[in-house]
Amino acid sequence: MSLKPSAAATADMAPPTTYILVALAAILWGANFNLAKPVLAEIHPLVAGADRYLIAAAIMLAITFINGERPPLRHFKAYLILGLIGVFGFNLFFFLGMTSTSPVNGALIMALNPLLTSVIARIILGDRPTQRQWLAFPAGLIGVAIVVLGAGAHVHIARGDALMFLANLTWAFYNVYVRKLAPTDTSSVANTAGIMSTGAVALTAVALFSGQAFLIPGPRAGGALLAMSVTGGVLSYLFWNAGIAKLGPARAAIFMNLVPVASMVIAAFSGAPPNQAQLLGGALVIGAVTFSALSPGSAVAATPGYPRVCAPPLAGTCTVDAAKDAAEM
């Protein structure tokens, strides 16, 4: 008889600081949607994406080297493919979308990602979504439709909302392909550094070829960009990894509901409180994701001892062995 504690027992023994770290990671990711606005007021979307990941990749590479590692060149092909999908593709649609949609709309559209990922995983990987996931997905779509269409009599989808949905779709594909391509013989910190680096190079190349100038932003835009890079790109990833190792993926996934909530609260304090459509649609999306995540067989409920946890939008990459990585940090 094994004396190894169950995943639930391990989570119950987690100290309060673990819950604080996971909650902070989700709140920092939610703040990214609000921080994007002052950045895009001064910086072109292509340059903003490149700047953000040049900074984040440099920090992650420094952390990797401090840990005595480096992204292995033998995994360059995997890093390139994942960097093009998860960093270049996602950030291209994200920053373009945020030029013409609200932070709350963006956060609520992205909140559907776990359910969208489970559907795409069914198509590409053959994973079988649970009954709860099949029930939750249309409810989540209805919630997003309410957010996007609002309460108006005319059916109109804003360009920014459509681009944010493409960003959501891109990240869902990334979450699926990272399961197939992410190296398992390298720590997630090194993998993240490699993926961020290839994505940053791609974003920079496209920005340069499009003729955009890399200018030094003003204090407000520069501070917001730095916050997106450091807190929303690096610290949130490290906090999430440290918490996921003790809580387990299923329990930690519930905290992702704080992402749109954080964006709503920040928007309210900034003088733009959520409207009725956003509140109603947000409740449907959050309820659907929670209903799905509580399912014992959901995609987020990975096998204890070998959790494969895909980080949410703007985070970085997939943690193949969260417990091992947390111990290495």
N, C-alpha and C positions, 0 to 999 in steps of 0.2 A: 504494500500500500504506500503510495506516494505521500510525502509530508509537505510537498510544495504547495504554498497557498494559492488559492484560485485568483483569477484576475479581479473578481469583485472584491475579494478580501484584501488584495493588494491595494486597490483603489481606496477602500475604506480606511486603510492605515496611512494613506497619504497625508502629509502635514498640510496645514492651511496655506503655507507658502506655495505649494504645488498648484492649488486652485487659483491663487492670486496670479501666478505666472501665466497659466493658460488663459485666464480672463484678460490679463494685460495684453497678451499676444492678439487676441480677438479684437480688443478695443483699439490697439494700434493699427491693425489692418482696416478697421472701420474708419479711422481718422484719415487714412490715405485718400478716400474719396473726397473729403473736405479739403485736404491739403492740396489736391490737384488743381483746384480753382485758382488760388493766387499764383501758382506756378505757371499755369497756362495763360494767365493774364499778361505775362511778360515773355514767355518762352514758347517757341513753336512746338507742337506736340511731338514731332520726331526728335527734336533736340532734347526735349524734356525726358523722353524715354531713354535716350542714349545717356544723358547726364546721370540720370538716376541709377542706371545699372553699371555705369563706369565706376561710380562711387561705391555701390554695394558690392560689385565684383572685386574691387581692390581690397575692401575690408575682409571679405570672405577668403580671398587668397592669402591675406596676411594672417588670418586666424589659422588657415590650413598649414601654412609654413611654420607658425609658432607651435602647432601640434606635431611638427616633424613629418608632415605629409606634403603631397602635392598631387593635383589631378593627373593621373597617369595618361600619357599620350596614347597608349593602346586603346583607350576608351574615347578617343577624340570623335569618332563617328557618332557614337551615342550622344556625347555632349553636344555635338553640332545639331543633330536632329532635334533633340529635346530643347536646346537653346533657341532654335528657330521657331518651334511651336510655342513653348511655354514662356519665353522671355520676349523674343522679337514679336511673334504673332499676337500674344496677349496684350503687350504694352502698346503696340501699334493701334489696335482697336480701342484699348482703354483710354489712352490720351486723346485720340481723335474723338471718341465718344463723349468724353468729359468736357469737351469744348462747347457742347450744345445740349447737355442734360444736367440735371441737378445731382448733387452728391447722394441724396436720399434715393432717388430713382436708380442711380448706378449701383448702390449698395444692395438695394432690394432685388434688382435683376440678378446680380451676382449671387445672392443668397440661394438661388435655385440650383446652384452648381452641383451639390452632392447628388441630387436626384437626376440631373442631366447626365452626370458622369455614370451613374448606374445604368441608365438606358444605353449609352454608347458602349459601355463595357459589355453589355449583353450582345450588341451587334458585332463588336470586334474581337472580344476575348471569349465570348460564349458564356460569360457569367450569367447566372439566373437571378434577376432581381426578386426580392421577396414579395409576397402578396401585399405587404404594407407599402412597399416602394411603388408598385403598380398603382395602388390606390392614391398614394401621396402625390405622384407626378402630375396628374391632371389638375389636382387641387392647387399645387404650386404654380402651374401654368396659368390657371385662372387668376391667382393672386398677382402674378406678374402682369397679366393683361389689364387688371384693374389699375395697377400702378401706372402702366404705360398709357392706357387710353383715358384714364381719369373718369370723371363723371359727366363729360360733355356729350352732347347729342351726336356729334360728328365723329366718325371713326378716323383717327389720325395718329400715326406712329411717328414720333419725332426721330430725326436722323440720329441724334445722339443715343436715344434708347435702342435703336436698331444696331448701332455699332457696339453698344455695351452688351447686347445679346450675342453678337459675334465674338466679343471678348470672352463671354461666358462659355460659348461653344468651343472656342479655341482652348480655354483652360480645361474643359472637360476632356477634350482629345488628349491634352498633355497628361492629365491624370491617368488616362488609360495607357498611353504609350510609355509613360515612365515605368509602369509595371512590367512592360515587356523589355525595355531597353536599359533601365538604370543598372549600372554595374553593382553586383552584390559583393565583390571582393574589395570594395573601397568604402570608406566612411561616408555618410550622407553629407558631412561638412565639405569634404573634398569633392564629392559629386556636385554639390550645389555651387561651389566655386567654379568648377569646370563649365557647368551649364550657364551660370550667370555670365561668365567671361565670353563664351561664344555668342550668346544673345546680345551682350553689350557691343561686341564688335559689329554684329549685323545691324543693330540699330544705328550705330555711329556711321557705318558705311552708307546706309540709306539716307541718313540726314545730310551727309556731305554730298552725295551724288544728287540730291534734290536741290542743292544750292543753298541750304540753310546755314546761317552763321552761328557759331558757338560763342555767345557773348556772356559776359559776367552779369548775372541778374542782380536786381536791387535787393536790399536787405530782406524785404517781406517774401519775395519769390525765392530768393536764395535760401532763406531759413526754412521755408516750406519744403523745398526740394531736398535739402539736407535731412530734414525730419523724415521724409518719405524714404530716403535711402538708408538711413541709419536705424531709425526706430521701426518703420514699416517694412524694411527689407532685410535687416540683419538681426536686430534685437528680438523682434517678434518671432522670427524663425528659431532662434536659440531658446527663447522662453517656451515656445510650443514644444520643441524637442525635449526639453527638460521636464515639462509637465506630462507629456504623453507617455513617457517611460514609466511613470508611476500610476497614472490614472487609467491607461489603456485607451485605445482609439474610440471605442463606443461611447464611453462616458465623456471624453474630452470633446467629441463632436458636438455635443449639446451646447458647448460654450461658443460655437461658431454663430449661434443666434445673436450673440452680442455684437457682431460686425455691423449689421444694419441698424441695430438699436443705438450703437455708439455714434454712427453717422447721423441718425435722427436727432440725438441729444445735442451733438455739436452744432448741427444746423439750426436747432431751436435757439441755442444760446447766441448764434450768429445773426439772429433776426429772421430766420426762414424756417419756422416750425412746419412739420409735415402736415399736409392737407388730409382730408377725410379719405380720399382714394388711396393715398400712401399708407395711412394707418390700417385701413381695411385690407388692402392687398398685402401689406407687410405681415399682418396677423395670419393671413392664409398661408403665405410662404413659410413663415417661421413655424407655424403649426404643422405644416406638411413635412418640413425637414425634421422636426422633433419627433413626429409620429413615425417617420421612416427610421430615424436613428435609434429609436428605442426598440426596434425589432431585433431579436437575438441573432438573426441571420443576415443582417444588413451588411452592405459593402464596407461600412466603416468598422464593423465589429470583426476585426481581423483575428486570426488565431493567436491566443496568448503565447508569448515567448518568441513570436516572429511577427510582430506587428508591422504591417505595411501601411504607413499613414501618409496620405498625400496632403501636402500643405495647401491651405486655401489661397485664393488669389493674392498676388503680390508678395507671396512668401518666398518662394524659391524653388523647392524641389520636393522629392518624395523621400521620406525617411524609411529606409529599408529595415534598419534595426535600431529603433529609437532607444531602447535600453542601452545598447552598446554605445551609441553616439553620445547619449547623455553622460555616460560614465567617462567618456574621453574628454568632455569639455572642461 
